[in-house]
């Protein structure tokens, strides 16, 4: 193993509350780092699973879609709303 050939670094072992060689004590990697890496992997896996649920139907062709509803202008609203006061040009 490449880690065992390197100079031994000492750190505080929180399990025994002693300053020791963690690799020699059997602590290969910190638990928090492993836990967070596992949480991130599960999060990404969940994201990939829900992505399939978001795209469910093929969009309809434009010819099949109903045209947007038209209708008379809103009364009393001058300006560019068509109908109402001023004939679409605002008040003169």
MARPA-320255 format. One record per residue: residue number from 1; residue in three letters; x, y, z of N, C-alpha, C, O in turn. Coordinates in nm, 2 decimals. Example, Ala and Ser with C-alpha at 12.3 -4.5 7.8 and 13.67 -1.06 7.14 Angstrom:
BEGIN
{nr:1 | rest:ALA | n.east:1.32 | n.north:-0.57 | n.up:0.78 | ca.east:1.23 | ca.north:-0.45 | ca.up:0.78 | c.east:1.32 | c.north:-0.33 | c.up:0.78 | o.east:1.42 | o.north:-0.33 | o.up:0.85}
{nr:2 | rest:SER | n.east:1.28 | n.north:-0.22 | n.up:0.71 | ca.east:1.37 | ca.north:-0.11 | ca.up:0.71 | c.east:1.29 | c.north:0.00 | c.up:0.79 | o.east:1.34 | o.north:0.11 | o.up:0.80}
***
This chain:
BEGIN
{nr:1 | rest:UNK | n.east:0.08 | n.north:-0.12 | n.up:0.00 | ca.east:0.00 | ca.north:0.00 | ca.up:0.00 | c.east:0.09 | c.north:0.12 | c.up:0.00 | o.east:0.19 | o.north:0.13 | o.up:0.07}
{nr:2 | rest:UNK | n.east:0.05 | n.north:0.22 | n.up:-0.08 | ca.east:0.13 | ca.north:0.35 | ca.up:-0.09 | c.east:0.13 | c.north:0.42 | c.up:0.04 | o.east:0.23 | o.north:0.49 | o.up:0.07}
{nr:3 | rest:UNK | n.east:0.02 | n.north:0.42 | n.up:0.12 | ca.east:0.02 | ca.north:0.49 | ca.up:0.24 | c.east:0.11 | c.north:0.44 | c.up:0.35 | o.east:0.16 | o.north:0.51 | o.up:0.43}
{nr:4 | rest:UNK | n.east:0.13 | n.north:0.30 | n.up:0.35 | ca.east:0.21 | ca.north:0.24 | ca.up:0.45 | c.east:0.36 | c.north:0.27 | c.up:0.42 | o.east:0.44 | o.north:0.26 | o.up:0.52}
{nr:5 | rest:UNK | n.east:0.40 | n.north:0.30 | n.up:0.30 | ca.east:0.54 | ca.north:0.33 | ca.up:0.27 | c.east:0.58 | c.north:0.48 | c.up:0.30 | o.east:0.70 | o.north:0.51 | o.up:0.31}
{nr:6 | rest:UNK | n.east:0.48 | n.north:0.56 | n.up:0.32 | ca.east:0.51 | ca.north:0.70 | ca.up:0.35 | c.east:0.55 | c.north:0.72 | c.up:0.50 | o.east:0.53 | o.north:0.63 | o.up:0.58}
{nr:7 | rest:UNK | n.east:0.60 | n.north:0.83 | n.up:0.53 | ca.east:0.64 | ca.north:0.86 | ca.up:0.67 | c.east:0.51 | c.north:0.86 | c.up:0.76 | o.east:0.40 | o.north:0.91 | o.up:0.71}
{nr:8 | rest:UNK | n.east:0.52 | n.north:0.80 | n.up:0.87 | ca.east:0.40 | ca.north:0.79 | ca.up:0.96 | c.east:0.37 | c.north:0.92 | c.up:1.02 | o.east:0.45 | o.north:0.98 | o.up:1.09}
{nr:9 | rest:UNK | n.east:0.25 | n.north:0.97 | n.up:1.00 | ca.east:0.20 | ca.north:1.09 | ca.up:1.07 | c.east:0.12 | c.north:1.06 | c.up:1.19 | o.east:0.04 | o.north:0.96 | o.up:1.19}
{nr:10 | rest:UNK | n.east:0.13 | n.north:1.14 | n.up:1.29 | ca.east:0.06 | ca.north:1.11 | ca.up:1.41 | c.east:-0.05 | c.north:1.22 | c.up:1.43 | o.east:-0.04 | o.north:1.33 | o.up:1.38}
{nr:11 | rest:UNK | n.east:-0.16 | n.north:1.18 | n.up:1.49 | ca.east:-0.27 | ca.north:1.26 | ca.up:1.51 | c.east:-0.35 | c.north:1.22 | c.up:1.63 | o.east:-0.32 | o.north:1.11 | o.up:1.69}
{nr:12 | rest:UNK | n.east:-0.45 | n.north:1.29 | n.up:1.67 | ca.east:-0.53 | ca.north:1.26 | ca.up:1.79 | c.east:-0.63 | c.north:1.16 | c.up:1.75 | o.east:-0.72 | o.north:1.19 | o.up:1.66}
{nr:13 | rest:UNK | n.east:-0.63 | n.north:1.04 | n.up:1.81 | ca.east:-0.74 | ca.north:0.94 | ca.up:1.79 | c.east:-0.85 | c.north:0.97 | c.up:1.88 | o.east:-0.84 | o.north:0.96 | o.up:2.01}
{nr:14 | rest:UNK | n.east:-0.97 | n.north:1.02 | n.up:1.83 | ca.east:-1.08 | ca.north:1.06 | ca.up:1.91 | c.east:-1.14 | c.north:0.94 | c.up:1.99 | o.east:-1.20 | o.north:0.96 | o.up:2.09}
{nr:15 | rest:UNK | n.east:-1.12 | n.north:0.82 | n.up:1.93 | ca.east:-1.17 | ca.north:0.70 | ca.up:2.00 | c.east:-1.10 | c.north:0.67 | c.up:2.13 | o.east:-1.17 | o.north:0.63 | o.up:2.23}
{nr:16 | rest:UNK | n.east:-0.97 | n.north:0.69 | n.up:2.13 | ca.east:-0.89 | ca.north:0.66 | ca.up:2.25 | c.east:-0.84 | c.north:0.78 | c.up:2.32 | o.east:-0.79 | o.north:0.77 | o.up:2.44}
{nr:17 | rest:UNK | n.east:-0.86 | n.north:0.90 | n.up:2.26 | ca.east:-0.82 | ca.north:1.03 | ca.up:2.31 | c.east:-0.66 | c.north:1.03 | c.up:2.34 | o.east:-0.61 | o.north:1.08 | o.up:2.43}
{nr:18 | rest:UNK | n.east:-0.59 | n.north:0.96 | n.up:2.24 | ca.east:-0.44 | ca.north:0.96 | ca.up:2.25 | c.east:-0.39 | c.north:1.01 | c.up:2.12 | o.east:-0.45 | o.north:1.00 | o.up:2.02}
{nr:19 | rest:UNK | n.east:-0.27 | n.north:1.06 | n.up:2.13 | ca.east:-0.19 | ca.north:1.11 | ca.up:2.01 | c.east:-0.11 | c.north:1.00 | c.up:1.96 | o.east:-0.01 | o.north:0.96 | o.up:2.03}
{nr:20 | rest:UNK | n.east:-0.14 | n.north:0.94 | n.up:1.85 | ca.east:-0.08 | ca.north:0.82 | ca.up:1.80 | c.east:-0.08 | c.north:0.81 | c.up:1.65 | o.east:-0.14 | o.north:0.89 | o.up:1.58}
{nr:21 | rest:UNK | n.east:-0.01 | n.north:0.71 | n.up:1.60 | ca.east:-0.01 | ca.north:0.68 | ca.up:1.45 | c.east:-0.14 | c.north:0.62 | c.up:1.42 | o.east:-0.17 | o.north:0.51 | o.up:1.46}
{nr:22 | rest:UNK | n.east:-0.23 | n.north:0.69 | n.up:1.35 | ca.east:-0.36 | ca.north:0.65 | ca.up:1.32 | c.east:-0.37 | c.north:0.53 | c.up:1.23 | o.east:-0.45 | o.north:0.44 | o.up:1.24}
{nr:23 | rest:UNK | n.east:-0.28 | n.north:0.52 | n.up:1.13 | ca.east:-0.28 | ca.north:0.41 | ca.up:1.03 | c.east:-0.24 | c.north:0.28 | c.up:1.11 | o.east:-0.30 | o.north:0.18 | o.up:1.09}
{nr:24 | rest:UNK | n.east:-0.14 | n.north:0.29 | n.up:1.20 | ca.east:-0.10 | ca.north:0.18 | ca.up:1.28 | c.east:-0.21 | c.north:0.14 | c.up:1.38 | o.east:-0.22 | o.north:0.02 | o.up:1.41}
{nr:25 | rest:UNK | n.east:-0.30 | n.north:0.23 | n.up:1.42 | ca.east:-0.40 | ca.north:0.20 | ca.up:1.51 | c.east:-0.53 | c.north:0.15 | c.up:1.44 | o.east:-0.63 | o.north:0.11 | o.up:1.50}
{nr:26 | rest:UNK | n.east:-0.52 | n.north:0.14 | n.up:1.31 | ca.east:-0.64 | ca.north:0.09 | ca.up:1.23 | c.east:-0.73 | c.north:0.19 | c.up:1.18 | o.east:-0.83 | o.north:0.16 | o.up:1.12}
{nr:27 | rest:UNK | n.east:-0.70 | n.north:0.32 | n.up:1.21 | ca.east:-0.79 | ca.north:0.43 | ca.up:1.16 | c.east:-0.73 | c.north:0.47 | c.up:1.02 | o.east:-0.63 | o.north:0.54 | o.up:1.01}
{nr:28 | rest:UNK | n.east:-0.79 | n.north:0.42 | n.up:0.91 | ca.east:-0.74 | ca.north:0.44 | ca.up:0.78 | c.east:-0.79 | c.north:0.58 | c.up:0.72 | o.east:-0.71 | o.north:0.65 | o.up:0.66}
{nr:29 | rest:UNK | n.east:-0.92 | n.north:0.61 | n.up:0.75 | ca.east:-0.97 | ca.north:0.74 | ca.up:0.70 | c.east:-1.07 | c.north:0.79 | c.up:0.80 | o.east:-1.13 | o.north:0.71 | o.up:0.87}
{nr:30 | rest:UNK | n.east:-1.09 | n.north:0.92 | n.up:0.81 | ca.east:-1.18 | ca.north:0.97 | ca.up:0.91 | c.east:-1.32 | c.north:0.93 | c.up:0.87 | o.east:-1.36 | o.north:0.93 | o.up:0.76}
{nr:31 | rest:UNK | n.east:-1.40 | n.north:0.91 | n.up:0.98 | ca.east:-1.54 | ca.north:0.86 | ca.up:0.96 | c.east:-1.62 | c.north:0.97 | c.up:0.89 | o.east:-1.71 | o.north:0.94 | o.up:0.81}
{nr:32 | rest:UNK | n.east:-1.60 | n.north:1.10 | n.up:0.93 | ca.east:-1.68 | ca.north:1.20 | ca.up:0.87 | c.east:-1.66 | c.north:1.21 | c.up:0.72 | o.east:-1.76 | o.north:1.24 | o.up:0.65}
{nr:33 | rest:UNK | n.east:-1.54 | n.north:1.20 | n.up:0.68 | ca.east:-1.52 | ca.north:1.21 | ca.up:0.53 | c.east:-1.59 | c.north:1.09 | c.up:0.46 | o.east:-1.65 | o.north:1.12 | o.up:0.35}
{nr:34 | rest:UNK | n.east:-1.58 | n.north:0.97 | n.up:0.51 | ca.east:-1.65 | ca.north:0.86 | ca.up:0.45 | c.east:-1.80 | c.north:0.88 | c.up:0.45 | o.east:-1.87 | o.north:0.85 | o.up:0.36}
{nr:35 | rest:UNK | n.east:-1.86 | n.north:0.93 | n.up:0.57 | ca.east:-2.00 | ca.north:0.95 | ca.up:0.58 | c.east:-2.05 | c.north:1.05 | c.up:0.48 | o.east:-2.15 | o.north:1.03 | o.up:0.41}
{nr:36 | rest:UNK | n.east:-1.98 | n.north:1.16 | n.up:0.46 | ca.east:-2.02 | ca.north:1.27 | ca.up:0.37 | c.east:-2.01 | c.north:1.22 | c.up:0.23 | o.east:-2.09 | o.north:1.25 | o.up:0.15}
{nr:37 | rest:UNK | n.east:-1.90 | n.north:1.14 | n.up:0.20 | ca.east:-1.89 | ca.north:1.09 | ca.up:0.06 | c.east:-2.01 | c.north:1.00 | c.up:0.03 | o.east:-2.06 | o.north:1.00 | o.up:-0.08}
{nr:38 | rest:UNK | n.east:-2.05 | n.north:0.92 | n.up:0.13 | ca.east:-2.16 | ca.north:0.82 | ca.up:0.11 | c.east:-2.29 | c.north:0.90 | c.up:0.09 | o.east:-2.37 | o.north:0.87 | o.up:0.01}
{nr:39 | rest:UNK | n.east:-2.31 | n.north:1.01 | n.up:0.17 | ca.east:-2.43 | ca.north:1.09 | ca.up:0.16 | c.east:-2.44 | c.north:1.16 | c.up:0.02 | o.east:-2.54 | o.north:1.16 | o.up:-0.04}
{nr:40 | rest:UNK | n.east:-2.32 | n.north:1.21 | n.up:-0.03 | ca.east:-2.32 | ca.north:1.27 | ca.up:-0.16 | c.east:-2.35 | c.north:1.17 | c.up:-0.27 | o.east:-2.43 | o.north:1.20 | o.up:-0.36}
{nr:41 | rest:UNK | n.east:-2.30 | n.north:1.05 | n.up:-0.26 | ca.east:-2.33 | ca.north:0.95 | ca.up:-0.36 | c.east:-2.48 | c.north:0.91 | c.up:-0.36 | o.east:-2.53 | o.north:0.89 | o.up:-0.47}
{nr:42 | rest:UNK | n.east:-2.54 | n.north:0.90 | n.up:-0.24 | ca.east:-2.68 | ca.north:0.87 | ca.up:-0.23 | c.east:-2.76 | c.north:0.98 | c.up:-0.29 | o.east:-2.86 | o.north:0.96 | o.up:-0.35}
{nr:43 | rest:UNK | n.east:-2.72 | n.north:1.10 | n.up:-0.26 | ca.east:-2.79 | ca.north:1.22 | ca.up:-0.31 | c.east:-2.79 | c.north:1.22 | c.up:-0.46 | o.east:-2.90 | o.north:1.25 | o.up:-0.53}
{nr:44 | rest:UNK | n.east:-2.68 | n.north:1.20 | n.up:-0.53 | ca.east:-2.67 | ca.north:1.20 | ca.up:-0.67 | c.east:-2.75 | c.north:1.08 | c.up:-0.73 | o.east:-2.82 | o.north:1.10 | o.up:-0.83}
{nr:45 | rest:UNK | n.east:-2.75 | n.north:0.96 | n.up:-0.66 | ca.east:-2.82 | ca.north:0.85 | ca.up:-0.71 | c.east:-2.97 | c.north:0.88 | c.up:-0.71 | o.east:-3.05 | o.north:0.85 | o.up:-0.80}
{nr:46 | rest:UNK | n.east:-3.02 | n.north:0.95 | n.up:-0.60 | ca.east:-3.16 | ca.north:0.99 | ca.up:-0.59 | c.east:-3.19 | c.north:1.09 | c.up:-0.70 | o.east:-3.30 | o.north:1.09 | o.up:-0.76}
{nr:47 | rest:UNK | n.east:-3.10 | n.north:1.18 | n.up:-0.73 | ca.east:-3.13 | ca.north:1.28 | ca.up:-0.83 | c.east:-3.14 | c.north:1.22 | c.up:-0.97 | o.east:-3.23 | o.north:1.25 | o.up:-1.05}
{nr:48 | rest:UNK | n.east:-3.06 | n.north:1.12 | n.up:-1.00 | ca.east:-3.07 | ca.north:1.05 | ca.up:-1.13 | c.east:-3.20 | c.north:0.97 | c.up:-1.14 | o.east:-3.25 | o.north:0.96 | o.up:-1.25}
{nr:49 | rest:UNK | n.east:-3.24 | n.north:0.91 | n.up:-1.03 | ca.east:-3.37 | ca.north:0.84 | ca.up:-1.03 | c.east:-3.49 | c.north:0.93 | c.up:-1.05 | o.east:-3.58 | o.north:0.89 | o.up:-1.13}
{nr:50 | rest:UNK | n.east:-3.49 | n.north:1.05 | n.up:-0.99 | ca.east:-3.60 | ca.north:1.14 | ca.up:-1.01 | c.east:-3.60 | c.north:1.21 | c.up:-1.14 | o.east:-3.70 | o.north:1.26 | o.up:-1.18}
{nr:51 | rest:UNK | n.east:-3.48 | n.north:1.22 | n.up:-1.21 | ca.east:-3.48 | ca.north:1.28 | ca.up:-1.34 | c.east:-3.56 | c.north:1.21 | c.up:-1.44 | o.east:-3.63 | o.north:1.27 | o.up:-1.52}
{nr:52 | rest:UNK | n.east:-3.57 | n.north:1.08 | n.up:-1.43 | ca.east:-3.66 | ca.north:1.00 | ca.up:-1.52 | c.east:-3.80 | c.north:1.03 | c.up:-1.49 | o.east:-3.88 | o.north:1.02 | o.up:-1.59}
{nr:53 | rest:UNK | n.east:-3.84 | n.north:1.07 | n.up:-1.37 | ca.east:-3.98 | ca.north:1.10 | ca.up:-1.34 | c.east:-4.02 | c.north:1.23 | c.up:-1.39 | o.east:-4.14 | o.north:1.25 | o.up:-1.42}
{nr:54 | rest:UNK | n.east:-3.93 | n.north:1.32 | n.up:-1.41 | ca.east:-3.96 | ca.north:1.46 | ca.up:-1.45 | c.east:-4.00 | c.north:1.46 | c.up:-1.60 | o.east:-4.09 | o.north:1.54 | o.up:-1.64}
{nr:55 | rest:UNK | n.east:-3.94 | n.north:1.39 | n.up:-1.68 | ca.east:-3.97 | ca.north:1.39 | ca.up:-1.83 | c.east:-4.05 | c.north:1.27 | c.up:-1.86 | o.east:-4.00 | o.north:1.16 | o.up:-1.87}
{nr:56 | rest:UNK | n.east:-4.18 | n.north:1.29 | n.up:-1.87 | ca.east:-4.27 | ca.north:1.17 | ca.up:-1.88 | c.east:-4.34 | c.north:1.17 | c.up:-2.02 | o.east:-4.37 | o.north:1.06 | o.up:-2.07}
{nr:57 | rest:UNK | n.east:-4.38 | n.north:1.28 | n.up:-2.07 | ca.east:-4.46 | ca.north:1.28 | ca.up:-2.20 | c.east:-4.38 | c.north:1.36 | c.up:-2.31 | o.east:-4.31 | o.north:1.46 | o.up:-2.28}
{nr:58 | rest:UNK | n.east:-4.40 | n.north:1.31 | n.up:-2.43 | ca.east:-4.35 | ca.north:1.39 | ca.up:-2.54 | c.east:-4.44 | c.north:1.51 | c.up:-2.57 | o.east:-4.56 | o.north:1.50 | o.up:-2.57}
{nr:59 | rest:UNK | n.east:-4.38 | n.north:1.63 | n.up:-2.59 | ca.east:-4.46 | ca.north:1.74 | ca.up:-2.61 | c.east:-4.54 | c.north:1.73 | c.up:-2.74 | o.east:-4.50 | o.north:1.67 | o.up:-2.84}
{nr:60 | rest:UNK | n.east:-4.67 | n.north:1.78 | n.up:-2.74 | ca.east:-4.75 | ca.north:1.77 | ca.up:-2.86 | c.east:-4.70 | c.north:1.86 | c.up:-2.97 | o.east:-4.64 | o.north:1.96 | o.up:-2.94}
{nr:61 | rest:UNK | n.east:-4.73 | n.north:1.82 | n.up:-3.09 | ca.east:-4.69 | ca.north:1.90 | ca.up:-3.21 | c.east:-4.78 | c.north:2.03 | c.up:-3.20 | o.east:-4.88 | o.north:2.04 | o.up:-3.15}
{nr:62 | rest:UNK | n.east:-4.72 | n.north:2.13 | n.up:-3.27 | ca.east:-4.79 | ca.north:2.26 | ca.up:-3.27 | c.east:-4.93 | c.north:2.26 | c.up:-3.34 | o.east:-5.02 | o.north:2.33 | o.up:-3.30}
{nr:63 | rest:UNK | n.east:-4.94 | n.north:2.17 | n.up:-3.44 | ca.east:-5.07 | ca.north:2.16 | ca.up:-3.51 | c.east:-5.18 | c.north:2.10 | c.up:-3.42 | o.east:-5.29 | o.north:2.14 | o.up:-3.44}
{nr:64 | rest:UNK | n.east:-5.14 | n.north:2.02 | n.up:-3.33 | ca.east:-5.24 | ca.north:1.95 | ca.up:-3.24 | c.east:-5.28 | c.north:2.05 | c.up:-3.13 | o.east:-5.39 | o.north:2.03 | o.up:-3.07}
{nr:65 | rest:UNK | n.east:-5.20 | n.north:2.14 | n.up:-3.10 | ca.east:-5.23 | ca.north:2.23 | ca.up:-2.98 | c.east:-5.34 | c.north:2.33 | c.up:-3.02 | o.east:-5.35 | o.north:2.37 | o.up:-3.14}
{nr:66 | rest:UNK | n.east:-5.43 | n.north:2.36 | n.up:-2.93 | ca.east:-5.54 | ca.north:2.46 | ca.up:-2.95 | c.east:-5.48 | c.north:2.60 | c.up:-2.96 | o.east:-5.38 | o.north:2.63 | o.up:-2.90}
{nr:67 | rest:UNK | n.east:-5.54 | n.north:2.68 | n.up:-3.05 | ca.east:-5.48 | ca.north:2.82 | ca.up:-3.06 | c.east:-5.51 | c.north:2.90 | c.up:-2.93 | o.east:-5.60 | o.north:2.86 | o.up:-2.86}
{nr:68 | rest:UNK | n.east:-5.43 | n.north:3.00 | n.up:-2.90 | ca.east:-5.46 | ca.north:3.07 | ca.up:-2.78 | c.east:-5.59 | c.north:3.14 | c.up:-2.79 | o.east:-5.63 | o.north:3.19 | o.up:-2.90}
{nr:69 | rest:UNK | n.east:-5.66 | n.north:3.15 | n.up:-2.68 | ca.east:-5.80 | ca.north:3.21 | ca.up:-2.68 | c.east:-5.79 | c.north:3.36 | c.up:-2.71 | o.east:-5.71 | o.north:3.43 | o.up:-2.66}
{nr:70 | rest:UNK | n.east:-5.87 | n.north:3.40 | n.up:-2.81 | ca.east:-5.88 | ca.north:3.55 | ca.up:-2.84 | c.east:-6.00 | c.north:3.60 | c.up:-2.77 | o.east:-6.08 | o.north:3.52 | o.up:-2.72}
{nr:71 | rest:UNK | n.east:-6.02 | n.north:3.73 | n.up:-2.77 | ca.east:-6.14 | ca.north:3.78 | ca.up:-2.71 | c.east:-6.14 | c.north:3.93 | c.up:-2.72 | o.east:-6.04 | o.north:3.99 | o.up:-2.76}
{nr:72 | rest:UNK | n.east:-6.25 | n.north:3.99 | n.up:-2.68 | ca.east:-6.25 | ca.north:4.13 | ca.up:-2.68 | c.east:-6.15 | c.north:4.19 | c.up:-2.58 | o.east:-6.12 | o.north:4.13 | o.up:-2.48}
{nr:73 | rest:UNK | n.east:-6.12 | n.north:4.32 | n.up:-2.61 | ca.east:-6.03 | ca.north:4.39 | ca.up:-2.51 | c.east:-6.10 | c.north:4.42 | c.up:-2.38 | o.east:-6.22 | o.north:4.41 | o.up:-2.37}
{nr:74 | rest:UNK | n.east:-6.02 | n.north:4.45 | n.up:-2.28 | ca.east:-6.07 | ca.north:4.48 | ca.up:-2.15 | c.east:-6.12 | c.north:4.62 | c.up:-2.15 | o.east:-6.05 | o.north:4.72 | o.up:-2.19}
{nr:75 | rest:UNK | n.east:-6.25 | n.north:4.64 | n.up:-2.12 | ca.east:-6.31 | ca.north:4.77 | ca.up:-2.12 | c.east:-6.24 | c.north:4.86 | c.up:-2.01 | o.east:-6.21 | o.north:4.82 | o.up:-1.91}
{nr:76 | rest:UNK | n.east:-6.23 | n.north:4.99 | n.up:-2.05 | ca.east:-6.18 | ca.north:5.09 | ca.up:-1.95 | c.east:-6.03 | c.north:5.09 | c.up:-1.94 | o.east:-5.97 | o.north:5.16 | o.up:-1.85}
{nr:77 | rest:UNK | n.east:-5.96 | n.north:5.01 | n.up:-2.02 | ca.east:-5.81 | ca.north:5.01 | ca.up:-2.01 | c.east:-5.75 | c.north:5.08 | c.up:-2.13 | o.east:-5.74 | o.north:5.01 | o.up:-2.23}
{nr:78 | rest:UNK | n.east:-5.72 | n.north:5.20 | n.up:-2.12 | ca.east:-5.67 | ca.north:5.27 | ca.up:-2.24 | c.east:-5.53 | c.north:5.22 | c.up:-2.27 | o.east:-5.47 | o.north:5.14 | o.up:-2.19}
{nr:79 | rest:UNK | n.east:-5.47 | n.north:5.26 | n.up:-2.38 | ca.east:-5.34 | ca.north:5.22 | ca.up:-2.41 | c.east:-5.34 | c.north:5.11 | c.up:-2.51 | o.east:-5.44 | o.north:5.11 | o.up:-2.60}
{nr:80 | rest:UNK | n.east:-5.25 | n.north:5.02 | n.up:-2.51 | ca.east:-5.24 | ca.north:4.92 | ca.up:-2.62 | c.east:-5.32 | c.north:4.79 | c.up:-2.59 | o.east:-5.29 | o.north:4.69 | o.up:-2.65}
{nr:81 | rest:UNK | n.east:-5.42 | n.north:4.80 | n.up:-2.51 | ca.east:-5.50 | ca.north:4.68 | ca.up:-2.49 | c.east:-5.61 | c.north:4.65 | c.up:-2.59 | o.east:-5.68 | o.north:4.55 | o.up:-2.57}
{nr:82 | rest:UNK | n.east:-5.64 | n.north:4.73 | n.up:-2.69 | ca.east:-5.74 | ca.north:4.71 | ca.up:-2.78 | c.east:-5.88 | c.north:4.72 | c.up:-2.71 | o.east:-5.90 | o.north:4.66 | o.up:-2.61}
{nr:83 | rest:UNK | n.east:-5.97 | n.north:4.80 | n.up:-2.77 | ca.east:-6.09 | ca.north:4.82 | ca.up:-2.70 | c.east:-6.07 | c.north:4.92 | c.up:-2.59 | o.east:-5.96 | o.north:4.97 | o.up:-2.58}
{nr:84 | rest:UNK | n.east:-6.16 | n.north:4.95 | n.up:-2.51 | ca.east:-6.15 | ca.north:5.04 | ca.up:-2.40 | c.east:-6.14 | c.north:5.18 | c.up:-2.44 | o.east:-6.19 | o.north:5.21 | o.up:-2.55}
{nr:85 | rest:UNK | n.east:-6.09 | n.north:5.27 | n.up:-2.37 | ca.east:-6.09 | ca.north:5.41 | ca.up:-2.40 | c.east:-5.97 | c.north:5.45 | c.up:-2.49 | o.east:-5.86 | o.north:5.40 | o.up:-2.47}
{nr:86 | rest:UNK | n.east:-6.00 | n.north:5.53 | n.up:-2.59 | ca.east:-5.89 | ca.north:5.58 | ca.up:-2.67 | c.east:-5.86 | c.north:5.50 | c.up:-2.79 | o.east:-5.77 | o.north:5.54 | o.up:-2.87}
{nr:87 | rest:UNK | n.east:-5.92 | n.north:5.39 | n.up:-2.81 | ca.east:-5.90 | ca.north:5.31 | ca.up:-2.94 | c.east:-5.76 | c.north:5.25 | c.up:-2.95 | o.east:-5.71 | o.north:5.24 | o.up:-3.06}
{nr:88 | rest:UNK | n.east:-5.69 | n.north:5.22 | n.up:-2.84 | ca.east:-5.56 | ca.north:5.16 | ca.up:-2.85 | c.east:-5.44 | c.north:5.25 | c.up:-2.86 | o.east:-5.33 | o.north:5.21 | o.up:-2.86}
{nr:89 | rest:UNK | n.east:-5.46 | n.north:5.38 | n.up:-2.86 | ca.east:-5.35 | ca.north:5.48 | ca.up:-2.87 | c.east:-5.34 | c.north:5.56 | c.up:-2.74 | o.east:-5.26 | o.north:5.65 | o.up:-2.73}
{nr:90 | rest:UNK | n.east:-5.41 | n.north:5.52 | n.up:-2.64 | ca.east:-5.41 | ca.north:5.60 | ca.up:-2.52 | c.east:-5.49 | c.north:5.73 | c.up:-2.53 | o.east:-5.56 | o.north:5.74 | o.up:-2.63}
{nr:91 | rest:UNK | n.east:-5.49 | n.north:5.81 | n.up:-2.43 | ca.east:-5.57 | ca.north:5.93 | ca.up:-2.43 | c.east:-5.50 | c.north:6.04 | c.up:-2.51 | o.east:-5.38 | o.north:6.06 | o.up:-2.49}
{nr:92 | rest:UNK | n.east:-5.58 | n.north:6.11 | n.up:-2.59 | ca.east:-5.52 | ca.north:6.22 | ca.up:-2.67 | c.east:-5.56 | c.north:6.35 | c.up:-2.63 | o.east:-5.52 | o.north:6.45 | o.up:-2.68}
***
